[in-house]
Amino acid sequence: MPLIEAHEIYKVFGRRPERGVERLRRGEDREGLRSDGYTAAVIDASFEVEQGQIFVVMGLSGSGKSTLIRMVNGLLTPTAGRIEVAGRTVFGLGTAGLRQLRREQVSMVFQHFALLPHRTVGENAAYGLKIQGLSRSERERRAEQALDLVGLGGWGGSMPGELSGGMRQRVGLARALAAGTEVLLMDEAFSALDPLIRREMQDQLVELQHRLDKTILFITHDLNEAMRLGDRVAMMRDGRIVQIGTAEQILNDPANDYVAQFVQDVDRTRVLTASSVMEPPVAVLRSEQGPRAAHRLMREHQVSSLMVVDRDRRLRGVVTEDDAADAVRRGADVLGDVLRPAVSTGPDTALADLFAAAADTAIPLAVIGEGDRLLGVIPRVTLLSALGAGTTPEVTTVPPDDDPARREHVGVGA
C-alpha cells in the first residue's frame, strides 16, 4: 500500500473556491480564473508515494509544489480531492488528529532550518520528542543517535549560532529523524545551502534513506537535484502535474515539449546509470570451457574478448582474443592464467563514475548484480553514445540457461 496518496487534489484561493474548481473541471484555464479573483494553486493533482521511496515534486516558482506539500501535512485544506497518509485521510482529522499525525507519522524539514536559537543543538534535535512526552533521558538518547546519523556526533552541547549553514540543516534533519516518524516532508530543504554543501546533504539523504528506509516527499525547484534524489519525480507546471516517472523515464521520454525543453540541459551522466545503458553480452564463456572454445566463440561472433561465468552466471573474469590464441598455441586445455579480472560495476552506478574505468581498458565493463551475477556489459562506444539525446538501450539481463534467447546471444558451446 502507498504510504502517501493524493487523489484529484485542487487548491483554489478566492471568495468561493468551489466555483473555481467547477470551472477548472469544465476546462477553463488558470488565467481565466485569475481575472475573476481566483488563484488556482494546484489543479487535479494525483500521485502515490510507496513506502521507502524518495518522491520528488519539482517545479518552478508558482507551480504549486509548496502548496501541495502543505496540504499533505494538513497546513492547508484541499478545495477538492483527498489526501491520505498511512491510510488516514488528512482532511477532517481535526486539530487533535493533525497534531497526532505530525507527532507520530510525519516530520517536516524546512528550507531555513527552523531551529530554536536559544536551545542547544541537542535540545533542538530532541524538541519533537519533548512534545511527544518522552522522558529527558530518552529524548537525549534518541537525539544523540540522530545527530550521529547526520555526522554531528559530539555537537549536542553547541548553540545553533556556532554552526555553519550546512551543519544547521543537519540539525533540522536530525530533529526529523529523532522523531521516528515514517514520513519525512522536505520543502526546499537544501536550497539555502552553498552548492558544495548542498551536494553533500543530497549524498547524506540518499545514504540515510537506504539505511533507515524512510518515505520522503521532497520539494525542489532544482531539476538536477530532483533527478539525483528521486526514485520517482513529479514535474509540475502552472498547478498541474505534467509527468511522473523515474529520472531516466523523464529524461529519455518527456511527456511534452515543456518537459523536453526543461530537461535538455540536464547532466545525463549524473542521471543515467549502468543499468540504463547496459547491453546483453554478444557471447559469454563458461568457466569450465577452455581456450579453444573461447577462441572459436570470439571468431564466430567477431569480438575480441569474452566474459567468463560459472553455471550460476557469476562473473569469474574475462579472456581476450590474444590470450586465448596464445593458450591454444601452447596446447593449454584450461583457461588458467589467461583468465583476467574483469572491470565491473553495479547497476546503480552513475555514468559519470564509469568513464575513468572505461578509459583504461578496451574491454566492455561488466555490470554485476547480487551474488556477482552478470547482468550485462557496457562497451565503450555505448557509454559514449549514451551522452547524446534520445532513447538509451533497453535494460537487459543475461537470460537463463534454458532460455532460447540465451543460446542466441551466447552461441555454440556456452
matplotlib code that plots the C-alpha trace (Angstrom):
import matplotlib.pyplot as plt

x = [0.0, 1.3, 2.2, 1.0, -1.8, -3.2, -6.4, -7.5, -6.4, -7.4, -6.5, -8.1, -7.9, -10.7, -14.1, -15.9, -13.1, -15.5, -16.8, -13.3, -12.9, -16.1, -14.8, -11.4, -13.2, -15.2, -11.9, -11.3, -7.7, -5.8, -5.6, -9.3, -9.9, -7.3, -9.2, -12.2, -10.1, -9.3, -5.8, -5.6, -2.5, -3.0, -5.1, -6.2, -3.0, -2.8, 0.2, 1.3, 4.4, 5.4, 7.0, 10.7, 10.7, 12.1, 9.3, 10.4, 7.9, 9.8, 8.6, 9.5, 8.2, 4.4, 4.0, 2.1, 4.6, 4.9, 1.1, 0.9, 3.2, 1.4, -1.8, -0.1, 0.8, -2.5, -1.3, -3.7, -7.0, -7.7, -10.6, -11.4, -9.9, -8.5, -5.0, -4.2, -1.1, -0.6, -4.3, -5.6, -7.4, -5.7, -8.6, -11.1, -8.7, -9.3, -6.8, -6.1, -5.8, -3.4, -1.3, -1.1, -0.3, 2.6, 3.9, 3.8, 3.8, 5.0, 8.1, 9.0, 12.4, 12.3, 14.3, 15.6, 16.4, 13.7, 16.0, 15.4, 18.4, 18.3, 18.4, 21.4, 21.9, 20.9, 17.8, 16.8, 17.2, 15.1, 12.4, 9.8, 10.3, 9.6, 6.2, 5.6, 6.1, 9.2, 11.4, 14.5, 16.9, 15.1, 15.0, 18.7, 19.5, 17.5, 18.7, 22.3, 21.7, 20.1, 23.0, 25.4, 23.5, 23.9, 27.5, 27.1, 28.1, 29.6, 27.9, 24.9, 26.1, 26.8, 24.4, 23.0, 24.8, 28.1, 27.3, 27.6, 24.5, 25.1, 25.5, 22.3, 20.4, 21.8, 20.3, 17.0, 17.3, 18.4, 15.3, 13.1, 14.9, 14.8, 11.0, 11.0, 8.2, 7.7, 7.4, 9.7, 8.4, 11.2, 10.2, 13.2, 15.3, 18.7, 18.1, 19.6, 22.9, 26.0, 26.4, 29.1, 27.3, 24.1, 25.6, 27.0, 23.5, 22.0, 24.5, 23.7, 20.0, 20.3, 22.6, 20.2, 17.2, 19.0, 19.8, 16.6, 14.0, 12.2, 9.5, 10.4, 8.4, 10.9, 10.1, 12.6, 12.9, 16.3, 15.9, 19.4, 18.6, 15.2, 16.9, 19.7, 17.5, 14.2, 13.2, 10.2, 9.8, 6.6, 7.1, 4.7, 3.7, 1.1, -0.5, -0.7, 1.5, 2.5, 4.6, 5.5, 8.3, 11.8, 14.6, 15.5, 12.0, 11.6, 15.0, 14.5, 10.7, 9.5, 5.7, 5.5, 7.6, 7.7, 9.4, 11.7, 12.9, 13.3, 15.5, 17.6, 20.4, 20.4, 23.8, 22.8, 25.9, 24.6, 21.1, 21.6, 23.0, 24.8, 21.6, 20.0, 22.7, 24.0, 23.6, 23.4, 26.9, 27.1, 28.6, 29.8, 32.1, 31.5, 34.4, 34.8, 35.4, 38.9, 40.9, 39.8, 36.1, 37.0, 38.9, 36.1, 33.4, 35.3, 35.9, 32.2, 30.9, 33.7, 34.5, 37.9, 37.0, 34.5, 33.1, 33.6, 30.8, 30.1, 26.9, 25.1, 26.2, 28.5, 31.3, 34.7, 36.7, 37.4, 39.5, 40.9, 41.4, 45.2, 45.4, 43.1, 45.1, 48.4, 46.9, 45.8, 49.3, 50.7, 48.2, 46.6, 43.3, 42.1, 41.8, 44.3, 46.5, 44.8, 41.7, 41.9, 39.9, 37.0, 36.4, 33.0, 30.4, 27.0, 23.7, 23.1, 26.4, 26.1, 27.6, 29.8, 31.6, 32.3, 34.4, 37.7, 37.4, 36.3, 39.2, 41.7, 40.5, 39.0, 37.2, 33.5, 32.6, 30.8, 27.6, 27.1, 24.2, 23.6, 25.9, 28.3, 25.8, 26.5, 23.6, 25.1, 28.0, 28.8, 31.1, 33.0, 31.0, 27.7, 28.9, 29.8, 26.6, 24.5, 25.7, 23.6, 19.9, 17.4, 16.5, 19.0, 19.4, 16.8, 17.8, 18.6, 19.8, 21.6, 18.8, 18.6, 20.5, 17.4, 16.1, 16.4, 17.4, 20.4, 21.6, 21.1, 23.3, 25.9, 26.5, 27.9, 29.1, 28.1]
y = [0.0, 3.5, 5.5, 8.8, 9.1, 12.2, 11.9, 14.6, 17.5, 21.1, 24.1, 27.3, 30.6, 33.1, 34.1, 30.9, 28.5, 25.6, 27.5, 27.9, 24.1, 23.6, 26.0, 24.2, 20.9, 22.3, 23.1, 26.7, 27.6, 29.2, 32.6, 32.8, 32.3, 34.8, 37.6, 36.9, 37.0, 33.3, 31.7, 28.1, 26.9, 23.1, 21.6, 17.9, 16.5, 12.8, 10.8, 7.9, 7.5, 4.0, 3.1, 3.6, 5.8, 9.3, 11.0, 14.4, 17.1, 19.5, 22.8, 26.5, 29.2, 29.4, 25.8, 24.7, 22.4, 24.1, 24.4, 20.6, 19.7, 21.9, 20.0, 16.7, 17.7, 19.5, 23.1, 23.8, 22.1, 21.0, 22.7, 19.3, 15.9, 13.6, 13.1, 10.0, 9.4, 5.9, 5.1, 8.2, 11.0, 14.2, 16.5, 16.1, 14.8, 18.0, 19.8, 16.9, 14.4, 16.6, 17.1, 13.3, 12.8, 15.2, 13.7, 10.1, 9.7, 12.9, 15.1, 18.3, 19.6, 23.3, 25.4, 27.8, 25.3, 26.5, 25.9, 27.5, 29.8, 29.8, 26.0, 23.8, 21.6, 18.5, 20.3, 21.3, 17.7, 16.4, 19.1, 16.9, 14.2, 16.6, 17.4, 13.6, 13.5, 11.3, 11.4, 13.5, 10.6, 9.0, 12.3, 12.8, 9.2, 9.5, 13.0, 11.8, 8.9, 11.1, 13.6, 10.8, 9.7, 13.1, 13.4, 15.8, 13.5, 15.5, 18.7, 18.4, 21.0, 23.7, 26.5, 26.9, 30.2, 28.3, 26.1, 26.7, 26.6, 23.0, 21.9, 23.7, 21.9, 18.7, 19.5, 20.1, 16.7, 15.1, 16.5, 14.9, 11.6, 11.6, 11.9, 8.4, 9.1, 7.0, 10.0, 13.0, 16.1, 18.3, 21.6, 23.1, 21.7, 22.3, 25.3, 27.8, 26.0, 26.6, 24.2, 22.0, 21.7, 21.1, 18.1, 16.7, 16.9, 15.2, 12.4, 12.1, 12.0, 9.1, 7.2, 7.7, 6.7, 3.4, 2.8, 3.8, 3.1, 6.4, 7.6, 11.0, 13.7, 16.2, 19.6, 21.4, 23.8, 22.4, 19.8, 18.3, 17.8, 16.2, 13.8, 12.9, 12.3, 11.0, 7.3, 8.9, 12.5, 14.6, 17.6, 20.4, 23.4, 26.0, 24.0, 20.7, 17.6, 17.1, 14.0, 11.4, 8.9, 7.9, 10.3, 8.1, 8.0, 11.7, 12.3, 9.8, 10.1, 13.5, 13.8, 17.1, 19.9, 21.7, 18.8, 18.1, 21.7, 21.6, 18.5, 19.3, 20.8, 18.1, 16.4, 13.0, 11.4, 12.1, 10.7, 7.7, 4.6, 1.5, -0.5, 2.0, 1.6, -1.9, -4.5, -8.3, -9.7, -11.0, -14.2, -15.5, -18.4, -20.9, -21.2, -24.9, -24.4, -24.0, -21.7, -23.5, -22.8, -19.2, -18.7, -20.3, -18.2, -15.0, -15.8, -16.7, -13.5, -11.2, -10.0, -9.5, -10.6, -12.8, -12.5, -15.8, -17.0, -20.1, -22.2, -19.7, -16.9, -15.5, -13.5, -15.2, -12.9, -12.1, -13.7, -11.8, -13.0, -12.7, -14.6, -17.3, -17.7, -17.9, -20.6, -22.6, -22.4, -23.7, -26.6, -25.5, -27.2, -24.9, -21.1, -21.0, -17.9, -16.4, -15.6, -11.9, -9.9, -8.1, -4.4, -4.4, -2.0, -2.2, -1.5, 1.8, 3.4, 6.8, 7.0, 9.9, 7.4, 4.9, 7.0, 6.6, 2.8, 2.7, 4.9, 2.4, -0.7, -1.5, -4.5, -3.7, -3.0, -5.8, -4.9, -7.3, -7.7, -9.6, -12.5, -11.3, -12.4, -10.9, -8.6, -7.1, -5.3, -1.7, -1.3, 2.0, 3.1, 2.5, 4.6, 7.5, 7.3, 7.5, 11.1, 12.2, 12.8, 10.1, 6.7, 4.7, 0.9, -1.3, -2.7, -6.3, -9.2, -12.5, -15.0, -18.2, -21.2, -22.9, -19.8, -19.8, -16.2, -17.1, -19.6, -17.0, -14.5, -17.0, -19.1, -22.6, -24.4, -21.8]
z = [0.0, -0.8, 2.3, 0.8, -1.7, -3.3, -5.4, -7.8, -5.5, -6.2, -4.2, -5.3, -3.3, -3.6, -2.2, -3.4, -4.3, -5.0, -8.0, -9.2, -9.1, -11.1, -13.8, -13.9, -14.3, -17.2, -18.9, -18.1, -17.7, -14.8, -16.3, -16.9, -13.2, -12.2, -14.0, -11.6, -8.5, -8.1, -7.7, -8.8, -6.9, -7.5, -10.3, -10.4, -8.8, -8.2, -7.1, -4.8, -2.7, -1.9, 1.4, 1.5, -1.6, -2.2, -4.3, -5.6, -6.7, -9.0, -10.4, -10.8, -8.6, -8.7, -10.0, -6.9, -5.3, -1.9, -1.7, -2.4, 0.5, 2.9, 2.1, 2.8, 6.3, 6.9, 7.0, 4.1, 3.3, -0.3, -2.0, -3.6, -3.6, -0.9, 0.7, 2.8, 4.9, 6.3, 5.5, 7.3, 5.4, 6.4, 5.7, 8.5, 11.2, 13.3, 15.4, 17.7, 14.9, 12.9, 16.0, 16.5, 12.8, 13.0, 16.2, 15.2, 11.4, 9.6, 10.3, 8.4, 7.3, 6.4, 4.0, 6.6, 9.3, 11.8, 14.8, 18.2, 18.6, 22.4, 22.7, 22.2, 19.1, 21.2, 22.6, 19.0, 17.8, 20.7, 20.5, 18.8, 21.4, 24.2, 22.6, 22.4, 26.2, 26.3, 29.4, 29.4, 29.3, 26.3, 24.5, 24.9, 23.8, 20.6, 19.8, 20.2, 17.9, 15.3, 15.5, 15.0, 11.9, 10.3, 11.2, 14.2, 17.0, 19.8, 18.8, 21.1, 23.6, 21.0, 20.1, 16.5, 16.0, 16.3, 13.3, 9.6, 7.4, 6.3, 9.9, 10.9, 8.2, 9.5, 12.9, 11.2, 9.6, 12.9, 14.6, 12.0, 12.3, 16.1, 16.0, 14.5, 12.0, 8.9, 6.6, 6.1, 4.2, 2.9, 1.4, -0.5, 2.4, 0.7, -1.5, 1.0, 1.1, -1.0, -4.0, -2.4, 0.9, -0.9, -2.8, 0.5, 2.0, -1.0, -0.7, 3.0, 2.5, 0.0, 2.4, 5.3, 3.2, 2.3, 5.9, 7.5, 4.8, 5.4, 3.0, 1.8, -0.1, -1.3, -2.9, -5.1, -7.9, -9.0, -11.8, -11.2, -7.5, -8.4, -10.9, -8.4, -5.4, -6.7, -7.0, -8.8, -9.9, -10.4, -12.8, -12.0, -14.2, -13.5, -10.8, -12.7, -12.6, -16.2, -15.8, -13.2, -13.7, -12.8, -13.7, -16.6, -17.9, -17.8, -19.3, -22.2, -22.8, -21.8, -21.8, -23.7, -25.2, -21.8, -20.1, -23.1, -23.0, -19.3, -19.3, -22.3, -20.2, -17.5, -16.9, -18.3, -16.8, -13.3, -14.0, -16.2, -14.5, -15.7, -15.8, -18.2, -20.9, -20.4, -23.2, -23.2, -24.0, -27.6, -26.1, -22.8, -21.9, -19.2, -16.7, -17.3, -21.0, -22.4, -24.6, -27.8, -27.1, -26.2, -29.5, -31.5, -29.9, -30.4, -34.1, -34.6, -33.0, -34.1, -30.6, -29.0, -25.5, -23.6, -20.1, -18.2, -15.9, -13.9, -14.1, -11.9, -14.1, -11.5, -13.1, -12.9, -15.2, -18.8, -21.5, -24.6, -28.1, -27.9, -24.7, -25.9, -29.1, -27.2, -24.9, -27.9, -29.4, -26.2, -26.1, -22.9, -22.1, -19.3, -19.0, -16.2, -16.3, -19.3, -17.2, -16.2, -13.6, -15.3, -14.7, -13.1, -11.7, -10.0, -11.9, -9.9, -10.7, -12.4, -15.9, -14.7, -12.4, -15.3, -17.7, -15.8, -15.8, -19.4, -20.5, -19.0, -21.0, -24.4, -22.8, -22.1, -18.4, -16.7, -14.8, -11.9, -9.5, -6.3, -5.8, -8.6, -11.3, -14.7, -15.7, -18.9, -20.4, -21.4, -24.4, -24.6, -27.6, -25.8, -22.9, -25.2, -27.3, -24.1, -23.6, -26.6, -26.7, -27.4, -26.1, -24.2, -24.8, -23.2, -19.8, -20.4, -18.3, -19.3, -20.0, -18.0, -19.3, -20.7, -22.5, -26.3, -26.2, -24.2, -26.8, -29.5, -27.6, -26.3, -29.3, -29.6, -26.5, -23.9]

ax = plt.figure().add_subplot(projection="3d")
ax.plot(x, y, z, "-o")
ax.set_aspect("equal")
plt.show()
